[in-house]
Amino acid sequence: MKAWKLSAVAVLVVLGLTAQSKKGPGILQPQMKVEGGSYAAPMGKLGTPGEVWSGTTMAASVDGKPNKAVTQTVKGEILDFSCYLQIGKHGEKHRSCAQKCFTAGQPIGLLTEDGSMYMLMEEEHDPRRDGMTDFRKAAIEHTAHIMEVTGTVSKHGGFSALYVQGFLKK
């Protein structure tokens, strides 16, 4: 093979590997279907755009400097983080189980189309700590639905969290 053809093949292989590495890990148990919304047309929206970190988070942070983060909107299925990672369950058939798990305090997750996961939680530090938010109630209502969630994304050590604002109890 001529040198230019070998170079072209090498470039295509590298581009292919790069494209593959940008994909997420894939969805576990893809046969478990979501009936509420789709990645192209989410069922609804959760979260209110705002400052990256709220005043209570700023006040609670070490030396007034919270971890670096960005405001972002992510589309994904609201699911039980625990059951999904342990046994791959999600979707409509797992909805009632996940709702019970959320009621019992299990972690809330968001599963993106490429299989990436975010833990979902209220952003406002003190209200979250003191039980003054209703986000868990909204998550229970939208369990197994694909939603568009806006919040503050924080990542560390391969773990991602999306902190959602707009659920302070009135």
Buried (B, 14 or more C-beta within 10 A) or exposed (E): EEEEEEEEEEEEEEEEEEEEEEEEEEBBEEEBEBEBBEBEEBBBEBBEEBEBBBEBBBEBEEEEEBEEBEBBBBBBBBBBBBBBBEEBBBBBBBBEBBBEBBEEEBBBBBBBBEBBBBBBBBBBBEBBEEEBBBBBEBBBEBBBBBBBBBBBBBEEEEEBBBBBBBBBEE
